[in-house]
Amino acid sequence: MTIYVGNLSYRATEADLRAVFADYGEVKRVVLPTDRETGRMRGFAFVDMSEDTQEDAAIAELDGAEWMGRQLRVNKAKPREDNRRPSWGGQKQES
């Protein structure tokens, strides 16, 4: 499972998030998406932990908590829907 962390301060770093989530267990991965054009953080992150029970505890404790002056939204990440067009720019043809 992956945790979605929303309403993040734009000053938050990967190290900051690792420190907060480490209180609940081993953090395997932190992803801070950035805007392609500006390079600025987009205000959300994804966190993976080593065990589901640790992730559940982090979600329960941190959802709605104030951190860096913002009220966090923390929940299970939804699977990404790929709505992008095919790279060849046309519609897929059935054979």
C-alpha positions in Angstrom: 0.0 0.0 0.0 1.1 3.6 -0.6 0.1 6.5 1.5 -1.0 9.8 0.0 0.0 12.9 2.0 -1.8 16.0 0.8 -1.9 19.7 1.7 1.9 19.7 2.3 3.9 22.8 2.9 6.0 23.6 -0.1 9.0 23.7 2.2 8.7 20.0 3.2 11.5 17.8 2.1 12.0 14.1 1.8 14.0 14.1 5.0 11.2 15.9 6.8 8.6 13.3 5.7 10.9 10.4 6.6 11.4 11.8 10.1 7.6 12.2 10.7 6.7 8.8 9.3 9.6 7.0 11.0 7.7 7.4 14.3 5.3 4.7 12.9 7.8 2.3 11.4 10.4 1.8 8.6 9.9 4.2 5.7 10.8 2.4 2.4 10.2 5.2 0.0 9.1 8.9 -0.2 8.1 10.6 -3.5 7.6 14.3 -3.7 6.2 15.1 -7.2 7.3 18.4 -8.8 5.8 20.5 -11.5 7.4 19.8 -14.8 7.5 23.4 -15.9 8.6 25.2 -12.7 10.3 22.4 -10.8 8.4 23.4 -7.6 6.9 20.8 -5.3 3.2 20.2 -6.0 2.1 20.1 -2.4 1.6 16.4 -2.0 3.7 13.2 -1.5 3.6 9.5 -1.5 5.1 7.4 1.3 5.6 3.6 1.4 6.3 1.8 4.7 7.5 -1.7 5.3 4.3 -3.0 6.9 0.6 -2.3 6.4 0.0 -2.0 10.1 2.6 0.8 10.3 0.9 2.6 7.4 -2.5 2.2 9.0 -1.2 3.7 12.3 0.4 6.6 10.5 -2.8 7.3 8.5 -4.9 7.2 11.7 -2.6 9.6 13.6 -1.5 12.0 10.9 -4.7 12.6 8.9 -5.9 16.0 10.0 -2.8 16.8 12.0 -1.2 20.2 11.7 2.3 20.1 10.4 4.5 23.0 9.1 1.4 25.3 9.4 -0.8 23.1 7.3 -3.5 20.5 8.1 -2.4 17.3 6.5 -4.7 15.0 4.5 -3.3 11.5 4.9 -5.0 8.4 3.4 -4.4 5.3 1.2 -3.3 6.3 -2.3 -5.7 5.4 -5.1 -4.3 3.5 -8.1 -3.2 5.9 -10.8 -5.6 6.0 -13.8 -3.7 6.3 -17.0 -5.8 8.7 -19.1 -3.0 9.7 -21.4 -3.5 9.4 -25.2 -1.4 6.8 -27.1 2.0 8.1 -28.0 1.3 7.8 -31.8 -1.5 10.4 -31.4 -4.3 8.3 -33.0 -7.0 6.0 -31.8 -6.2 2.3 -31.3 -7.5 0.3 -34.2 -9.0 -3.1 -33.7 -7.7 -5.8 -36.1 
